C-alpha cells in the first residue's frame, strides 16, 4: 500500500497494465451480464440474489443484518434497502433479535427459499458459462487464490469460503 503515499507516481508495468485492463473488463462485463440474466429471470439484481443465497446457506436461513452485510460486502444502509424491497415480495422478514433488541435479524421466508431454489440452477449455469467454462482447473485454483489475496487487502474481515 506504500504506492499510494509516493510523491512520484509508480506507473503500472506492461504486465500489470494488461492484468488491470483484463480485471476491469471482468468487473464491468460479468456483473452486468449476471444482473441482466437475473432481471430477466425474476426481476432481481445479482446483489439481491447473492443476499438471498447467503441467507439460504445459513443455519435457520437467518443472519443478523450486520453479519449479512459483511457476507455480501454491503453497507448496512444498502442492505436495509434491499431487504426492505425483498420484504415486499415476501421473500425476507426482519425482526429484532430476542437476545439483543439492538440487533435486527433477517430471515429467508419459505417463499424466499422457494425463489432461491427456483433461480439457483439457472444462475449457476450462467456463472459456469460466463466464468468457469473458459478456465481449466489450474485457472480456477489461481483465480480463487488471487481473489482471496485481493479481498484480504481490501477488507481483512471479509468472509470467504475456505473450501
C-alpha atoms as one frame of an Amber mdcrd trajectory, in Angstrom:
protein
   0.000   0.000   0.000   3.059   2.237   0.082   2.464   3.059  -3.587  -0.387
   5.369  -2.530   1.913   7.644  -0.497   4.642   8.207  -3.086   5.331  11.757
  -4.326   6.064  10.363  -7.769   3.581   8.069  -9.489   4.653   4.451  -9.776
   3.243   3.580 -13.186   1.987   0.115 -13.974   4.322  -2.223 -15.796   3.086
  -3.634 -19.104   2.041  -6.898 -17.460   0.328  -5.053 -14.566  -1.488  -2.837
 -17.065  -2.699  -5.864 -19.032  -3.853  -7.568 -15.813  -5.633  -4.387 -14.682
  -7.377  -3.882 -18.030  -8.481  -7.529 -18.019  -9.767  -7.337 -14.457 -11.529
  -4.047 -15.184 -13.298  -5.641 -18.145 -14.400  -8.595 -15.984 -15.548  -6.233
 -13.201 -17.694  -4.401 -15.731 -18.962  -7.152 -18.026 -19.553 -10.098 -15.668
 -21.789  -8.358 -13.093 -23.747  -6.667 -15.889 -24.335  -9.999 -17.648 -25.374
 -11.755 -14.421 -27.597  -8.804 -13.405 -29.293  -8.846 -16.793 -29.809 -12.595
 -16.553 -31.420 -12.409 -13.086 -33.506  -9.376 -14.064 -34.927 -11.335 -16.986
 -35.481 -14.439 -14.838 -37.044 -12.937 -11.719 -36.650  -9.158 -11.764 -33.866
  -9.036  -9.190 -30.224  -7.972  -9.217 -27.093 -10.030  -8.689 -26.720  -8.395
  -5.264 -30.316  -9.344  -4.352 -29.667 -12.949  -5.356 -26.343 -13.105  -3.514
 -28.001 -11.832  -0.340 -30.783 -14.418  -0.646 -28.201 -17.156  -1.270 -26.212
 -16.178   1.837 -29.389 -16.413   3.918 -30.335 -19.746   2.323 -26.968 -21.246
   3.323 -27.117 -20.006   6.936 -28.409 -22.011   9.913 -32.147 -21.451  10.165
 -31.907 -19.319   6.997 -31.302 -16.261   9.176 -28.493 -13.850   9.995 -28.060
 -10.575  11.801 -28.145  -7.652   9.425 -24.553  -6.819  10.414 -23.305 -10.316
   9.572 -25.300 -10.376   6.336 -23.787  -7.010   5.371 -20.321  -8.465   5.926
 -21.069 -11.587   3.877 -22.366  -9.510   0.984 -19.730  -6.732   1.196 -22.519
  -4.187   1.605 -23.141  -1.186   3.806 -25.961  -1.580   6.319 -27.939   1.132
   4.526 -27.691  -0.634   1.146 -28.549  -3.958   2.737 -31.538  -2.432   4.579
 -32.847  -1.013   1.299 -32.564  -4.403  -0.450 -34.069  -6.312   2.482 -36.990
  -3.872   2.521 -37.509  -4.424  -1.219 -37.429  -8.213  -0.784 -39.741  -7.997
   2.257 -42.397  -6.541  -0.057 -42.062  -9.679  -2.199 -42.479 -11.830   0.888
 -39.032 -13.368   0.459 -37.343 -11.932   3.567 -38.602 -10.981   7.033 -36.856
  -8.694   9.509 -37.254  -8.803  13.268 -35.439  -7.747  16.411 -33.204 -10.366
  17.973 -34.778 -11.948  21.053 -31.325 -11.773  22.689 -30.477  -8.145  21.904
 -33.059  -5.502  20.937 -30.356  -3.517  19.103 -29.770  -6.393  16.667 -32.005
  -6.911  13.650 -32.299 -10.411  12.194 -33.054 -11.080   8.519 -34.782 -14.390
   7.817 -35.401 -16.025   4.477 -39.090 -16.940   4.278 -40.436 -20.129   2.727
 -41.360 -18.131  -0.375 -37.815 -16.704  -0.443 -36.293 -20.171  -0.179 -38.578
 -21.359  -2.987 -37.365 -18.428  -5.099 -33.700 -19.293  -4.433 -34.338 -22.967
  -5.253 -36.075 -21.916  -8.483 -33.362 -19.427  -9.539 -30.238 -21.306  -8.388
 -29.901 -23.818 -11.249 -30.251 -21.079 -13.862 -27.875 -18.730 -12.021 -25.229
 -21.430 -11.519 -25.445 -22.353 -15.205 -24.911 -18.676 -16.084 -21.921 -18.367
 -13.737 -20.462 -21.578 -15.149 -20.943 -20.466 -18.742 -19.696 -16.917 -18.266
 -16.856 -17.525 -15.816 -15.749 -21.123 -15.399 -16.226 -22.806 -18.790 -13.317
 -20.899 -20.403 -10.991 -21.883 -17.487  -9.159 -25.096 -16.668  -8.739 -26.462
 -13.107  -5.468 -24.600 -12.559  -7.061 -21.335 -13.709  -9.903 -21.839 -11.213
  -7.443 -22.537  -8.364  -5.385 -19.497  -9.358  -8.497 -17.325  -9.522  -9.574
 -18.438  -6.019  -6.093 -17.781  -4.609  -5.756 -14.392  -6.284  -9.221 -13.159
  -5.328  -8.602 -14.157  -1.681  -5.422 -12.057  -1.662  -7.114  -9.060  -3.243
 -10.127  -9.297  -0.946  -7.931  -9.574   2.163  -6.145  -6.383   1.106  -9.453
  -4.589   0.648 -11.235  -5.903   3.748  -9.440  -8.117   6.266 -12.725  -9.028
   7.948 -14.441 -10.178   4.752 -15.810 -13.679   4.993 -14.500 -16.007   2.283
 -15.279 -19.671   1.776 -12.213 -21.748   2.500 -13.428 -24.748   0.567
